[in-house]
Amino acid sequence: MEGNARKVYEASLQNDKELTYEKFKEAMTSHFKETPLFATEFAKFSSAEQFEFENVEDFSIRVQGLSQKCLKSDSENEKVSESFKEKLLLSKFISGLKANIRAQVLIADPSSFCGSGGPCITS
């Protein structure tokens, strides 16, 4: 074993008297697993715009997927309120729409994002 793998072993596993292959494998895999950076995922979400030939429903689904990647919580300390997520998703969805569609949606004044169909229009 050499390089970073050796450093991880020496720092956290070397003195474990009950170290098994499975435990070793899990520790190494989790340490070296590539996790998407928040900044990268949030940039993709915040810069999303409706493609020229993309319908509203497909854009809605795409924006939801992007939001789930960047706003998921990895721990209890990182929890983002569902209300805030909802507002952020609705805001990004509306701002990313084509101008002519965005105007219609803004006139309707949606109060929430209702899923793959886009925002909920309530009276």
HUHUNOR-V313260 format. One record per backbone hydrogen bond with DSSP energy under -0.5 kcal/mol. CO is the residue of the C=O (numbers start at 0). NH is the residue of the N-H. Records with the same first field share a line. If there is no record, write none. Layout:
CO->NH  NH
This chain:
1->4  5
2->6
3->7
4->8
5->9
6->10
7->11  12
8->12  13
12->15
14->16
15->18
19->23
20->24
21->25
22->26
23->27
24->28
25->29
26->30
27->31
28->32
32->34
36->40
37->41
38->42
39->43
40->44
41->45
42->46
44->47
50->53
54->58
55->59
56->60
57->61
58->62
59->63
60->64
61->65
62->66
63->67
64->68
65->69
66->70
67->71
74->77
75->78
80->84
81->85
82->86
83->87
84->88
85->89
86->90
87->91
88->92
89->93
90->94
91->95
92->96
93->96
95->49
97->100  101
98->102
99->103
100->104
101->105
102->106
103->107
104->108  109
105->108
111->113  119
114->117
117->113
119->110  111  121
